[in-house]
Amino acid sequence: MINNIKPKEATSIINSLTGGVVPKIGVQHITVGRSEEVNAAITTLEEVKNGHSAVKFWIGDFGSGKSFMLHLLNTVAMKQKFIIANADFTPDNRLYSNDGKSVILYAAIMDNIAIQTKPEGGALPVLLEKWMEQVISRTAEDNRISLTDIRSAEYGSLIRNSIMKTVNEITEVGGFDFGSAIVKYYDGYINHDEALRRNALKWLKGEYKTKTEARQDLGIREIINDSNYYDMLKNFCKLFVSMGYSGFMINLDEAVNLYKISTSAVREKNYEKILSIYNDCFQGKVSNFFINFAGTKDFLENERRGLFSYQALKSRLQGNKFETLEIRDYAQPVIKLYPLDHNEIFVLLKKLKLIFDFNYQVELNITDEEIYAFMEEMFNKPGASEFLTPREVIRDFLNILNIIRQNPEADKKRLFGEIEISDERPNDLVLLDNIEEL
C-alpha cells in the first residue's frame, strides 16, 4: 500500500487523473522520476526563504508533467511554510493589458492563495485575521493593555494606527490604500460587520471595477488595476513575510496563452512584463518572492511568437550550452521537463493501481505482466511516438481499471486492443504551428 495516503488524497488523485487534470492534493504519492527537479526546487526555496527571489520556467510538451510539477512544488513549498497561489493564463487574463485582463489574473491569484491548513485555496481571509491578531497582541503588549480590553471600541484608533504604521514600514508603492483596505477589514472583523469585511476583501482581491464604487463602500479613492496589481502582489509578499512565513510563491500555468496572443505589440508588452519580474527577482529589488511559469517549448523558443522573439528575454533564458540529456543543469532559470521513460511509467501505473484499490476498497486482479501488456499495446499504437503523453496513458489505464472494477468478467486483452492514440494539443495551437510553418 502507498504509505500515509489519506482517503481524501486518494479520491482527489483518481478523480482528477481520470478527468485528465492534475490533483490539487496528494501529488507527492504519485511522484516518479522527478527527484532532480524536486531537489532543485528545494534549493531555490531555501534561497528565497533567506531573502532572495527567483523565477523559474518549466518547459515541456502537452501532457509532459508541467502542471504536475507545479502542484508538486506547492506541496514542497507549503511544508517549508510558504504562502502559495496558482493561476492559469487564459484568453481573458494576462500579465499586461489596459482593458482589465491583468487584474483578472491578479484576482485569480488572490482567490487561490493557499497555506498548509487550507491547501485548496481561499486562505486570504484566514491570513488577514491571523495577522490582525498578531497586531492586536503586539499593540496590547506595547501599551500594557489587556488582550480583552484592547478589543473594545475605546482602543480602536490605537489598533488602526498600529496597522497603518506596520503596513507603511513594509510597503512601498500603494501602501496607503493597501493599509486603508486592511484597516477597513479590521473594522469589519472586530465589529462583526460582515458587509464591511466582505467589501474590504473585495478591494484587496482587485474585484472593484470603478473608483467610485470603492469610494462609496470604503472611502478609498484608488482601486487595484492593470497598472498597479504587481505592486500589490509585492506588498502582500512583504505582509506574509512579516507574519512569519518564508515567502510567497506564485505558479502561473498555461503560459502558451501568452504565445497565442494575436497582436504582436500586446504579446511583446506581456513579455516585457515577464522581463520586469525577472529583473526584479534576480537584481534583488524584491525579497522572498518565487514565481514559476509553465509553458510549451514553442512558448519559450519560437523566434516569432515565443519568449525568444523578445531579445532581452532570449539572452537571459537561453540554456546552458554545456548541458546534455545526460548532464543536466537544474540551477538555470529554464528547466525542461522530458517525458518519463517506460520504466518510470510502469512504476507510476503500479502506484496508481494501489491508490485505485485503496480508494474503492477493492483489490483488482491486475498483474505486473498485464500492466506491461497494457503499456506495450499503448506504445506500439500508430501515432504513439508523436502524440502519446503520460496524461493519456494514465487516463486510459484508470478508465480500464474502472471498467474491470465494475465488470470483473471483462476481457482485459480486448480492452487493451481498443485503445486509440489521438493528438491532444489544442486545435488553435495546431493551427498556429501550421501557420508558423508557412
C-alpha positions in Angstrom: 0.0 0.0 0.0 1.1 3.6 -0.6 2.3 4.9 2.8 0.5 7.6 4.7 -2.1 8.4 1.9 -5.4 9.8 3.2 -8.8 8.8 1.7 -9.3 12.4 0.5 -6.0 12.4 -1.3 -6.7 9.1 -2.9 -10.1 10.3 -4.2 -8.6 13.5 -5.5 -5.8 11.6 -7.3 -8.1 9.1 -9.0 -10.9 11.6 -9.9 -8.5 14.3 -11.2 -6.3 12.0 -13.3 -9.4 10.2 -14.7 -10.5 13.7 -15.8 -7.2 14.5 -17.4 -6.1 17.1 -14.8 -3.6 17.2 -12.0 -4.9 16.7 -8.5 -4.6 19.6 -6.1 -3.6 17.4 -3.2 -1.7 14.2 -2.8 0.7 14.6 -5.8 3.6 13.5 -3.6 2.2 10.0 -3.6 2.5 9.6 -7.4 5.8 11.4 -8.0 8.1 9.3 -10.2 11.3 10.3 -11.9 11.4 14.0 -10.9 13.9 13.8 -8.0 16.4 16.1 -9.5 13.8 18.7 -10.4 12.4 18.5 -6.8 15.9 18.9 -5.3 16.5 21.9 -7.5 13.2 23.4 -6.3 14.1 22.7 -2.6 17.4 24.6 -3.1 15.6 27.5 -4.7 13.0 27.6 -1.9 15.9 27.7 0.7 17.4 30.7 -1.2 14.1 32.5 -1.3 13.5 31.8 2.4 16.8 33.5 3.1 15.7 36.7 1.4 16.4 36.1 -2.3 13.8 35.9 -5.1 13.6 33.6 -8.1 11.8 33.0 -11.4 11.7 29.5 -13.0 10.3 28.4 -16.4 9.1 24.8 -16.5 9.0 23.9 -20.2 7.6 20.7 -21.8 5.2 19.3 -24.3 1.5 18.9 -23.6 1.0 16.2 -21.1 4.7 16.1 -20.1 4.1 17.0 -16.5 4.3 20.8 -16.2 1.1 21.2 -14.2 2.1 18.2 -12.1 5.4 19.8 -11.3 3.8 23.0 -10.2 1.5 21.1 -7.9 4.4 19.1 -6.5 6.2 22.5 -5.9 3.1 23.5 -3.8 3.5 20.5 -1.6 7.2 21.1 -1.0 6.8 24.9 -0.5 3.9 24.6 2.0 6.0 22.2 4.1 8.6 25.0 4.2 6.0 27.5 5.4 5.5 29.4 2.1 2.2 31.0 1.0 1.4 29.7 -2.4 -1.0 30.7 -5.2 -1.9 29.2 -8.5 -3.5 30.6 -11.6 -3.8 29.7 -15.3 -3.3 32.1 -18.1 -6.4 32.2 -20.3 -7.6 34.2 -23.3 -9.2 36.5 -20.7 -6.3 37.3 -18.5 -2.6 38.1 -19.0 0.3 39.9 -17.3 -0.1 43.2 -19.3 -3.3 44.8 -20.5 -5.2 48.1 -20.5 -8.7 46.6 -20.5 -8.8 44.7 -17.2 -7.3 41.4 -18.2 -4.3 41.8 -15.9 -6.4 42.5 -12.8 -8.4 39.4 -13.7 -5.2 37.4 -13.4 -4.4 39.1 -10.1 -7.9 38.3 -8.7 -7.4 34.6 -9.7 -4.1 34.6 -7.8 -5.6 36.1 -4.7 -8.6 33.7 -4.8 -6.2 30.7 -4.9 -3.9 31.7 -2.0 -3.2 28.5 0.0 -1.5 27.5 3.2 -0.8 24.1 4.7 -4.0 24.1 6.7 -6.0 25.3 3.7 -4.2 23.7 0.7 -7.1 24.1 -1.8 -7.1 27.9 -1.8 -9.3 30.6 -0.3 -6.8 31.3 2.6 -6.6 35.1 2.3 -9.2 35.9 5.0 -7.5 33.4 7.4 -4.2 35.1 6.8 -5.5 38.6 7.3 -7.2 37.6 10.5 -4.1 35.9 11.8 -2.1 39.0 11.0 -4.6 41.2 12.8 -4.5 39.0 15.9 -0.7 39.5 15.8 -1.1 43.3 15.6 -3.7 43.3 18.4 -1.4 41.2 20.7 1.7 43.4 19.9 -0.3 46.6 20.4 -1.7 45.4 23.7 1.8 44.4 24.9 3.4 47.7 23.8 0.7 49.7 25.6 0.3 47.4 28.6 -3.4 46.9 27.9 -5.0 43.5 28.5 -5.9 41.4 25.4 -9.6 41.6 26.4 -9.7 45.4 26.8 -7.7 46.1 23.6 -10.6 44.8 21.6 -13.0 47.5 22.9 -14.1 50.5 20.8 -12.1 52.7 23.2 -8.8 51.4 21.7 -9.9 51.0 18.1 -7.8 54.0 16.9 -4.8 52.5 18.6 -5.1 49.3 16.6 -5.8 51.2 13.3 -2.7 53.3 13.8 -0.6 50.1 14.5 -2.0 48.5 11.3 -1.1 51.6 9.2 2.3 52.0 10.8 3.2 48.3 10.2 1.9 48.4 6.6 3.8 51.7 5.9 7.0 50.1 7.1 6.8 47.1 4.9 5.3 48.5 1.7 6.4 51.0 -1.0 4.1 51.7 -3.9 0.4 51.9 -3.0 1.0 51.3 0.7 -1.5 53.9 2.0 -4.5 52.5 0.1 -3.4 48.9 0.8 -3.2 49.8 4.5 -6.6 51.6 4.4 -8.3 48.5 3.0 -6.7 46.3 5.7 -8.0 48.8 8.4 -11.5 48.5 6.9 -11.2 44.7 7.1 -10.1 45.1 10.7 -13.2 47.2 11.5 -15.4 44.6 9.9 -13.6 41.8 11.7 -13.7 43.3 15.2 -17.2 44.6 14.9 -18.7 41.5 13.2 -19.7 43.7 10.3 -19.8 41.1 7.5 -20.6 43.6 4.7 -17.6 45.8 5.6 -15.3 42.8 5.9 -16.5 41.5 2.5 -16.1 44.9 0.8 -12.5 45.3 2.2 -11.7 41.8 0.9 -13.2 42.7 -2.4 -10.8 45.6 -2.7 -7.8 43.6 -1.7 -8.6 40.9 -4.3 -8.9 43.5 -7.1 -12.6 43.0 -7.6 -13.8 46.6 -7.7 -14.3 47.8 -11.2 -14.6 51.6 -10.5 -13.0 54.0 -8.1 -16.5 55.5 -7.4 -17.8 52.2 -6.1 -14.8 51.7 -3.9 -15.1 55.2 -2.5 -18.8 54.7 -1.7 -18.2 51.4 0.0 -14.9 52.0 1.8 -13.9 55.7 1.4 -10.8 54.5 -0.6 -10.1 56.6 -3.7 -8.0 54.1 -5.6 -8.5 50.6 -6.8 -6.2 47.7 -7.8 -6.0 47.8 -11.6 -3.9 46.7 -14.6 -1.1 49.1 -13.8 -0.6 48.5 -10.1 -1.6 44.9 -9.4 2.1 43.7 -9.5 3.0 46.3 -6.8 0.1 44.8 -4.7 1.5 41.3 -5.1 4.8 42.5 -3.8 3.0 44.3 -0.9 1.3 41.0 0.0 4.6 39.2 -0.2 6.1 41.6 2.4 3.0 41.3 4.6 3.2 37.5 4.6 6.9 37.5 5.5 6.1 40.0 8.3 3.7 37.4 9.7 6.5 34.8 9.9 6.0 33.0 6.6 9.0 32.0 4.5 7.8 33.8 1.3 5.2 34.0 -1.4 5.3 31.5 -4.3 3.1 32.1 -7.4 2.6 29.4 -10.1 1.3 30.6 -13.5 0.4 27.7 -15.8 -0.8 27.5 -19.4 1.7 30.3 -20.5 1.1 29.1 -24.0 -1.9 31.5 -23.9 0.6 34.4 -24.0 2.2 32.8 -27.0 -1.3 32.7 -28.7 -2.0 36.4 -28.3 -2.6 37.5 -31.9 -1.4 41.1 -31.7 2.4 41.2 -31.7 2.5 44.6 -29.8 0.4 43.2 -27.0 2.3 40.0 -26.9 5.6 41.9 -26.6 4.2 44.0 -23.8 3.4 40.8 -21.9 6.9 39.5 -22.5 8.2 42.9 -21.3 6.3 42.4 -18.0 8.0 38.9 -17.6 11.3 40.6 -18.2 10.5 43.2 -15.5 9.5 40.5 -13.0 12.7 38.5 -13.9 14.9 41.6 -13.4 13.2 42.4 -10.1 13.8 38.9 -8.7 17.4 38.5 -9.9 18.6 42.0 -9.2 17.3 41.9 -5.6 14.6 44.5 -6.0 12.1 42.2 -4.3 12.7 39.6 -1.5 11.1 36.3 -0.6 9.3 36.1 -3.9 9.2 33.0 -6.2 7.3 32.9 -9.4 7.0 29.9 -11.7 5.8 29.9 -15.3 4.8 26.7 -17.1 4.7 26.5 -20.9 5.4 24.6 -24.0 8.7 24.6 -25.9 7.1 26.9 -28.5 6.2 29.4 -25.8 9.9 29.6 -24.9 11.8 29.1 -28.1 9.7 30.2 -31.1 11.5 33.1 -32.6 8.4 34.7 -34.0 5.9 34.4 -31.1 7.7 32.9 -28.1 9.8 34.4 -25.4 12.8 34.1 -27.7 11.1 36.7 -30.0 12.0 39.2 -27.3 15.7 39.6 -27.5 16.2 40.7 -23.8 14.5 37.5 -22.6 16.2 35.3 -25.1 19.6 36.4 -23.9 18.6 35.6 -20.3 16.8 32.3 -20.9 19.0 30.5 -23.4 20.1 27.2 -21.9 23.5 26.2 -20.7 25.3 25.2 -23.8 27.2 22.5 -21.9 24.0 20.8 -20.9 23.0 17.4 -22.5 20.2 14.9 -21.9 22.6 13.0 -19.6 24.2 16.0 -17.9 21.6 18.5 -16.7 21.8 22.0 -15.1 18.9 22.5 -12.8 20.2 25.8 -11.4 19.3 27.7 -14.5 16.0 29.6 -14.9 14.7 27.3 -17.5 14.1 23.7 -16.6 13.0 21.4 -19.4 10.8 18.5 -18.4 11.4 15.5 -20.5 8.9 12.6 -20.8 9.0 9.8 -18.2 10.8 6.7 -19.6 8.9 3.4 -19.8 10.3 2.1 -16.5 9.2 5.2 -14.7 5.7 5.0 -16.3 5.5 1.3 -15.2 6.3 2.4 -11.6 3.7 5.1 -11.8 1.0 2.8 -13.1 1.7 0.3 -10.3 1.3 3.2 -7.7 -1.9 4.3 -9.3 -3.3 0.7 -9.2 -2.6 0.6 -5.4 -4.2 4.0 -4.9 -7.2 3.0 -7.0 -7.7 -0.2 -4.9 -7.4 1.9 -1.7 -9.9 4.5 -3.0 -12.6 1.9 -4.0 -11.8 -0.6 -1.2 -11.1 -3.4 -3.8 -8.2 -5.5 -4.9 -8.3 -5.8 -8.6 -6.6 -8.8 -10.2 -4.1 -6.9 -12.4 -0.6 -8.4 -12.5 2.7 -6.7 -13.4 2.7 -8.7 -16.6 -0.7 -7.2 -17.5 0.5 -3.7 -16.8 3.4 -4.4 -19.2 1.0 -5.7 -21.8 -1.1 -2.6 -21.5 2.0 -0.4 -22.0 3.2 -2.4 -25.0 -0.3 -2.0 -26.5 -0.2 1.8 -25.9 3.3 2.5 -27.1 3.0 0.3 -30.2 -0.1 2.0 -31.5 0.2 4.2 -34.7 0.9 7.8 -33.7 2.2 6.8 -30.2 5.7 8.1 -30.8 4.4 11.5 -31.9 1.3 12.2 -29.8 1.2 9.8 -26.8 1.6 11.6 -23.4 1.8 10.3 -19.8 -1.6 12.1 -19.3 -3.2 9.9 -21.9 -1.5 6.7 -20.7 -2.7 7.4 -17.1 -6.2 8.3 -18.1 -6.6 5.1 -20.3 -5.2 3.0 -17.6 -7.6 4.3 -14.9 -10.5 4.0 -17.3 -9.7 0.4 -17.9 -9.4 -0.2 -14.1 -12.9 1.4 -13.7 -14.3 -1.0 -16.3 -12.7 -4.0 -14.6 -13.9 -2.8 -11.2 -17.5 -2.7 -12.4 -17.3 -5.6 -14.8 -14.9 -8.2 -13.3 -15.5 -10.6 -16.2 -14.3 -8.1 -18.8 -11.7 -9.3 -21.3 -8.5 -7.3 -20.5 -6.8 -8.1 -23.8 -9.8 -6.8 -25.7 -9.9 -3.6 -23.6 -6.2 -3.1 -24.4 -6.8 -3.6 -28.1 -9.5 -0.9 -28.2 -7.0 1.9 -27.2 -6.6 4.7 -29.7 -4.0 7.4 -29.8 -5.0 11.0 -30.5 -3.3 14.4 -30.8 -4.2 16.1 -27.5 -2.9 19.5 -28.5 -5.5 22.3 -28.6 -6.8 22.9 -32.1 -5.9 26.5 -32.1 -2.3 25.7 -31.2 -2.1 23.1 -34.0 -3.4 25.8 -36.4 -0.7 28.3 -35.1 2.0 25.7 -35.7 0.8 25.2 -39.2 0.8 28.9 -39.9 4.3 29.2 -38.5 5.5 26.6 -41.0 4.1 28.5 -44.0 
